[in-house]
Amino acid sequence: MILHDLFKECLCICDLHILLFTVLYDTTELSNVWTKTMKFQSESDS
């Protein structure tokens, strides 16, 4: 029973890490796209 709880705990932590990684990755991708868009905007303005 204790082992089972420990396993569940580990799964929760793993899920959190995966979620965190996904969010971080998405944020990085978004900021890259945002930077490219802003560069493109400023280049087309001048």
MDAnalysis code that builds the backbone (N, CA, C; Angstrom):
import MDAnalysis as mda
import numpy as np

u = mda.Universe.empty(138, n_residues=46, atom_resindex=np.repeat(np.arange(46), 3), trajectory=True)
u.add_TopologyAttr("name", ["N", "CA", "C"] * 46)
u.add_TopologyAttr("resid", np.arange(1, 47))
u.add_TopologyAttr("resname", ["MET", "ILE", "LEU", "HIS", "ASP", "LEU", "PHE", "LYS", "GLU", "CYS", "LEU", "CYS", "ILE", "CYS", "ASP", "LEU", "HIS", "ILE", "LEU", "LEU", "PHE", "THR", "VAL", "LEU", "TYR", "ASP", "THR", "THR", "GLU", "LEU", "SER", "ASN", "VAL", "TRP", "THR", "LYS", "THR", "MET", "LYS", "PHE", "GLN", "SER", "GLU", "SER", "ASP", "SER"])
u.atoms.positions = np.array([
    [0.834, -1.204, 0.000],
    [0.000, 0.000, 0.000],
    [0.871, 1.257, 0.000],
    [1.885, 1.249, 0.857],
    [2.783, 2.405, 0.912],
    [3.514, 2.570, -0.421],
    [3.919, 1.451, -0.970],
    [4.613, 1.470, -2.249],
    [3.710, 2.066, -3.333],
    [2.454, 1.697, -3.268],
    [1.486, 2.197, -4.239],
    [1.344, 3.712, -4.127],
    [1.288, 4.215, -2.902],
    [1.199, 5.660, -2.685],
    [2.444, 6.366, -3.199],
    [3.568, 5.748, -2.953],
    [4.838, 6.305, -3.410],
    [4.853, 6.389, -4.935],
    [4.356, 5.344, -5.547],
    [4.295, 5.290, -7.006],
    [3.407, 6.413, -7.545],
    [2.257, 6.593, -6.894],
    [1.340, 7.658, -7.303],
    [2.000, 9.024, -7.147],
    [2.728, 9.173, -6.059],
    [3.440, 10.420, -5.791],
    [4.454, 10.699, -6.902],
    [5.189, 9.668, -7.269],
    [6.188, 9.790, -8.337],
    [5.524, 10.174, -9.656],
    [4.407, 9.557, -9.945],
    [3.689, 9.864, -11.176],
    [3.251, 11.322, -11.198],
    [2.770, 11.797, -10.075],
    [2.339, 13.191, -9.970],
    [3.507, 14.130, -10.242],
    [4.642, 13.829, -9.639],
    [5.831, 14.656, -9.817],
    [6.278, 14.626, -11.275],
    [6.241, 13.447, -11.875],
    [6.611, 13.315, -13.287],
    [5.676, 14.146, -14.160],
    [4.390, 14.052, -13.892],
    [3.405, 14.820, -14.648],
    [3.678, 16.308, -14.524],
    [3.998, 16.738, -13.329],
    [4.302, 18.147, -13.102],
    [5.517, 18.578, -13.905],
    [6.536, 17.755, -13.903],
    [7.748, 18.080, -14.657],
    [7.457, 18.170, -16.150],
    [6.689, 17.219, -16.636],
    [6.331, 17.219, -18.056],
    [5.513, 18.466, -18.387],
    [4.580, 18.782, -17.529],
    [3.753, 19.967, -17.725],
    [4.622, 21.219, -17.743],
    [5.503, 21.307, -16.770],
    [6.404, 22.451, -16.672],
    [7.271, 22.563, -17.922],
    [7.822, 21.456, -18.351],
    [8.665, 21.439, -19.538],
    [7.879, 21.900, -20.761],
    [6.659, 21.391, -20.895],
    [5.818, 21.754, -22.029],
    [5.524, 23.243, -22.033],
    [5.171, 23.761, -20.872],
    [4.871, 25.190, -20.752],
    [6.109, 26.017, -21.095],
    [7.244, 25.617, -20.548],
    [8.494, 26.330, -20.830],
    [8.821, 26.284, -22.315],
    [8.676, 25.124, -22.903],
    [8.967, 24.957, -24.326],
    [8.036, 25.829, -25.168],
    [6.744, 25.790, -24.848],
    [5.759, 26.590, -25.574],
    [6.062, 28.071, -25.440],
    [6.429, 28.490, -24.244],
    [6.737, 29.897, -24.009],
    [7.945, 30.321, -24.834],
    [8.950, 29.464, -24.877],
    [10.147, 29.760, -25.662],
    [9.792, 29.872, -27.137],
    [9.016, 28.939, -27.625],
    [8.584, 28.959, -29.017],
    [7.800, 30.234, -29.313],
    [6.888, 30.566, -28.428],
    [6.077, 31.764, -28.597],
    [6.939, 33.010, -28.656],
    [7.887, 33.115, -27.743],
    [8.742, 34.297, -27.714],
    [9.624, 34.361, -28.961],
    [10.040, 33.206, -29.476],
    [10.813, 33.185, -30.721],
    [9.974, 33.713, -31.879],
    [8.757, 33.222, -31.965],
    [7.838, 33.662, -33.015],
    [7.567, 35.157, -32.868],
    [7.341, 35.590, -31.632],
    [7.071, 36.995, -31.340],
    [8.244, 37.863, -31.778],
    [9.472, 37.430, -31.459],
    [10.671, 38.182, -31.830],
    [10.790, 38.277, -33.347],
    [10.565, 37.172, -34.033],
    [10.638, 37.169, -35.495],
    [9.590, 38.108, -36.081],
    [8.396, 38.058, -35.523],
    [7.317, 38.905, -36.013],
    [7.671, 40.372, -35.823],
    [8.195, 40.714, -34.657],
    [8.569, 42.098, -34.376],
    [9.692, 42.560, -35.309],
    [10.658, 41.708, -35.556],
    [11.753, 42.046, -36.473],
    [11.190, 42.303, -37.869],
    [10.326, 41.414, -38.288],
    [9.714, 41.538, -39.605],
    [8.935, 42.854, -39.700],
    [8.192, 43.176, -38.655],
    [7.405, 44.407, -38.608],
    [8.314, 45.626, -38.750],
    [9.363, 45.672, -37.962],
    [10.247, 46.837, -37.976],
    [11.007, 46.943, -39.306],
    [11.309, 45.797, -39.922],
    [11.999, 45.830, -41.211],
    [11.062, 46.323, -42.311],
    [9.826, 45.928, -42.260],
    [8.869, 46.346, -43.280],
    [8.465, 47.813, -43.091],
    [8.636, 48.333, -41.881],
    [8.319, 49.736, -41.612],
    [9.353, 50.666, -42.240],
    [10.605, 50.309, -42.135],
    [11.662, 51.192, -42.623],
    [11.838, 51.122, -44.142],
])
